[in-house]
Amino acid sequence: MWYFNSPQIVFGEDALTHLATLSGRLAFIVTDRNMQRLGAVEAVRAQLAQAGLAAEVFAEVEPDPSLDTVRRCAAAMQAAGPDWIIGLGGGSCLDAAKAAWLLYERPDVDPAGINPFDTFGLRAKARLICIPTTSGTGSEATWAVVLTDTAAGRKLALAARELLPDVAIVDPALTATLPPAQTADTGLDALTHAIEGYTSTWRNDFSDGLCLKAAQLIFEHLPRAWAHGGDAEARLHLHNAATIAGLGFGNSMTGLAHAMGHALGARFGTPHGRAVSLCLPFTIQFIANAGESRYGELARFLNLPADNEQIGAASLVSAVQDLRHGVGQPATIAGLPVSAEAFAEALPALAALAEADTDLVTSPRLPSSDELRALFECAYDGRDVNF
């Protein structure tokens, strides 16, 4: 027996106006200063005002939000006492909103202890709306949270089914001014979600179609959205694709590229989507080398050469590398840039962090410690994985 989880999804042009239909007293918006500067917070406030809701704002979320930030946000929630929590922004803002909401409802819980096995009794005080302003993380459609333990220098991949948002508002207008680099990083994050969600050991009939469609949309529309940010059609389909990929991998999980990418991000501060998508081609090769994978099926769906599994995997690797190159992404860790000396010094920690990452559990092939180090070395200088 398994479960498929999904929020109510409001999508398309003017989706933000759904906020004007809410019933309640006070909304608490979790966001960052950039969203304030760009006017997104005021746009949300205006819709809430039409519904008669007052709003408090916590705009202190940083990239890769820390446990300390989540605790401060939860304390501000406690003081305000909202009945709606609204995460507004990229994945960092949405993840911070989820985790702070849990602490608002359950101040006795350590955020590092969020897990899928305990029952937390959420929604006694408030419900959660997530509004993504990037087309990538899919956090608006999942029950996962990624936080940073700054003291330990590591990322925490956490999850609890109760953290699934009640409503996801997917309005492409909020991505219209997203810079090219961030468009690329977040779009490639969504692609990695789709590919790893389709090949995860927890894959299922319900998640498969979502992952396939998301991958197709991203390959088609990411280059257009990156090159022509005002392309409304490309923005629409790319934004939808990110949420579709979120629904897919949120119900099947990710894998090895995410474990390695989390380690890169924690050690070198590499943006999440850039890190996981950089690792993706090397993990595809590693998994395909074991002789059984689903990359041939995925390649055939994308109309890539796939006469057999090996050809399909190689075609998919080439397509991912071509897409990454086409949107200005480095092909190697060296190109991030990271010096050879810094990489050599970090390599033991990178392998250890990846090996301890919970996303590794659902990888179709589990690497040994030595293989993880070798995978990072291949990703550093761009060598094919032959083991």
N, C-alpha and C positions, 0 to 999 in steps of 0.2 A: 504494500500500500504506500502511496505517495500523495503529495498535495501540490496543487498549482496555486500560486499566490499572485494576486494582481490588485493594485489600487483601482479606484475609478479614475479613468484617464479622460481628461478634457483636452482636446487637441485641435490644432488648426487656427485659422485667422480669428483674432479677437477672443481666443480662449481665456485670456486674462479676465474678461468680463464675468466669468463664472464667480469670481469673488464677490460680486455685487449681489449674489443670490444667497449668501450665507446667512445663517441665523446665529447670533451669539452676542457677547458683550465686549470682549477684548481679544485682539490678536497680538501675538508676539512674533516679530519678524527677525529671523536670524540670517545675517548677511555679512557683507564686507564693505569697506569704505568705497571701493570701486563702484559697487551697485548704487550707493548713495550718490556718488559723483555723476554717474550716467543717467540718473533720474528714474531708475527702476523702482527704487523704494517708494518714491512719490507716486508712481503709477499704481503700485499696489495699494498704497494708502488711499488713493482716490477711489478705487473700486470698493475697498472696505468701507469707506465713508458712505457710499451709496447704500450699503447694507446696514448702516447704523452702528458699525463696529469701530471702536477706538483702536489705536495701534501703538505699541511700544516697539522700539528697535534696538537690537544688539548688533552693531556693525563692526565687530572686532575680530571676525574670523580671518585667520591667516591661511595661506596655502598649506595643505597637509596639517589640518588642525591638531593642536596638542591636547593632551589630557587636561592641562591647566586651563586652556581656553574653554573647553567644554564645561569644566567645573564653574568657571566665572559666569558663563552664559546661563547655566542652570540656576545659579544663585540669583541672577537678575530675573529669571522667570519666577522663582519663588516669591520675590518681592512684588512682582506685578500681578501674579495670579491669573494668567490668561486661560481662555477656554479653546482657543485655536493657536497652534504653533505653525508658523509659515517659514519654511526654508527657502531662501531666494538666492540664487547664484549658481556657481559651478559646484562640482561634486564636494568640494571642501565645505561649503556652506550647508549643503544638504546633509552631509554626514554629521557635521557639528549640530545641526538642528535635531537630528534623530537622537544622538547620544545625550544632548542636553535635555531633550524631552523626557528621556527615560529617567534621568536624574531628578527632573522636576517631579515626576510621578513617584519615583522611588529614590529619595535622597540617601538611603542607606546602602545603595549599590555602588561598588567601585566600577567606574566605566571600563577599566581594563578587564573586568570580569564579565562583560556582556557575552552571552553564549546562547546557542540554539536549544539548550536542554532545559533551562530554567523557565518558569512562568513568572513574569514581572507584574502582571495585572495592570497594564497600561490602559489609558482612556478613561480612567476614573476622574481625571481633572481636565484633560484636553484631547483634541484630535489634531492630526498632522496633515498639512498640505505641503507638497514640495513643488517648487517652480524652477526648473532648470533654465539657466541663461547661457549654457554651453551645450553643444551637441556631442556628448561623449560618455560621461560616467554612467548614465542610466540609474543613478542613485534614487531618482524619483520613483523607480519601479521595482526596487529591491529592498530586502531586509538586511542588507550588508552595510557595514560602517568601517571606514579605514581611518584610524587615528594615529598620532605620532607620540611615542613615549620619548620625549626629548632627553630625559635623564639617561635612558638606556641606549639611545641612538638607534631606535628601530621603529618600524611601522607595525601596527596591530590591525590585523584583518579580523574583524569581529562580526557577529551576526546574531539576530534573534528575530523570529518570525513576527513578533508583535511590533517590530520597528518598521514594518511595511507601511508607507504612507496611506492615509485614507483616500487622498485625492492627489493626482499628479496633473499639473496644468502645463501643457506642452504647447507654448505659443511661439512660433518661429520669429515673430517680430522682435523678441528679446535677444535674438542672436544676430540681428542685422549688422551691428557694428563690431562684431567679434573680429579681432585682428587675425591676419593670415596664420601666424605662428600658432595661436591658440586654437584656431579652426583646425589646423593640422593635428596638433597634439590631442585634442579631444575627439576628433573624428577617428583617428587611429586607435584611440582607446576603445571606442565603440566597436571597431573592426576586430580588435583582439578579443573583446567580449564575445562577439558573434562566433568567431572561429573556435575559441576555447570552449564556449558553451556548447557548440555542436559536437565537439570531440571529447568532452568531459566524460568520466566514468559514470557520472550521475545523469547523463543525457536521457531524454525520454521523448515520446511521440509529441508531447505538447510543446516542449521547448525547441524541438528540431526545426519546425517550420519557421518559427520566429527568428532563430539564428540564421537560417538560410536567407530569408528575405532581408534581414538587416544587412548581411554581408553584401548582397546584391545592390542594395540601395547605396551603401557607402562607397563601393567601388565606382558606381556611376556618378554620384553627386558630390563626393568630397572634393575631387579636383576642381569642379566648377565653383563650389562655395569658397574654396581657397583662392582661386584666381580672380573671381568676381564676387566679392562679398555681398554686393547688392542683388545678386541673382535670387529672387524671391522663391522661385520654384526649387532651386537647389537647396536653399536654406530650409524650406518646408520639409522636403524629403529626408534631408540629413538629420534634422531635429527629430522627426518621427523615427528614423532608423536607430538613433541612439536609445530612445525609450523602448523600441521593439527589441533591441539587443539586450537592454536591461531586463525586460521580461523573460527573454530567453535564458541568459546566463544566471539570472536570479533564481531560476527554477531548475538549474542544472549545475551551476558553479563554473569556475574558471580552472586554471591549472598552472603549469610550469612557467609560462611566460610571465604570469602575474607574480609568482613567487620570486623570480629573478628580478623583475621590474621593481617590486617593493624594496628589495635589497639595494638596488641602484639608487632609487629615490632617497632612501634613508641615509646612504653613505655620501652621495654626491649632490643631492638636491635636484636631481633630474626630474622634470615634470612627469607626472605619472603616465600619461598617454605616450609620451616620447619613450619612456623607459620600457614599458611593457611591449610596445610595438617593435622596438629595436630588438628585443629578445625573441620575438615571435618567430621569425624565419629559422633561427637556430634551433628552437625547441621543436618546430615542425620537422626539421631534418632528424633530430635526435629521436623523436617518437616514431617517425616513419621507418627509421633504420631497424626497429624491432620487428618489422614485418607485418604488423597489423595496425591499421589506422582508418580514419574516415575521410582522409584528405582527398582521396580519389573521388568520392561521392560529392564532396564540396566543390572540387574543381569542375566536375561535370555540370553541376548546377550553374556554375559561373561561366560556362562555355569555354573552359580552358582545356588544353590537351590532357587527356586522362585515359589513355589506352589500357593502363594498368595502374596499380596503386603507387608504384614508384614514380611513374611519369606524372601522375596527378599531384603527388606531393611536391615534386620538383616544379611543376607549373604553378602551384599555389605559392611556393616560396618566391618564385620569380615575380608573380603578380603583386605580392605584398611588397617586395623590394622596389619594384617599379613604382608602385603607388607612393611609397614613402619618399623615394627620390623625387617624384613629380611634385610633391608638396613641400619640398625643401628640407627634408629630415636627414640627419646623418645616418650612415649605414652601419657605423661601428661605435663602440664605446670610446675609442680613441678620438672619434670625430665629434664627441659631445662639446668640448674636448676634455679628455682626462689624460694626463701625462702617463707615460709608461711607469715611472717611479711611483706615482700616486696609486695607480692600478695594482701594481705588484704588492704594495703595502696593504691595500684594502682587500686583496683577493681572499685571504682566509676568512675575514669577516663577512664578505659578500656571500661566500658559499655557506657559511654557518647561518646567516640570516635567512637565506633562501631555503635551506634545509629545514628550518624551524617554522617556516611560513605555513599557515593552515591551507592556503590555496594549493599546496603541493599534493594534498591528499587525493584530489580528484584528477590528477594527471594520468593519462593512459599509460605512461611509462615513468617509473620512479627512478631518478638517478641516484647513484651512490655519491658520497662526499667527493670522491675523486672525479667523478663524472661532472658534478656541478662545477667544480673548479675548472675543468676542461671546457665546459660550455661557456663559462664567463670568458675564458681565454679566446675561444673562437669568436665570441661576440666582440671582444676587444679589437681584434685585428681583421675580422671579416673572413676567417677561414671556414670552409665547409665542415660540417660535423660528420665525421666518418666512423663514429663509434655508437 
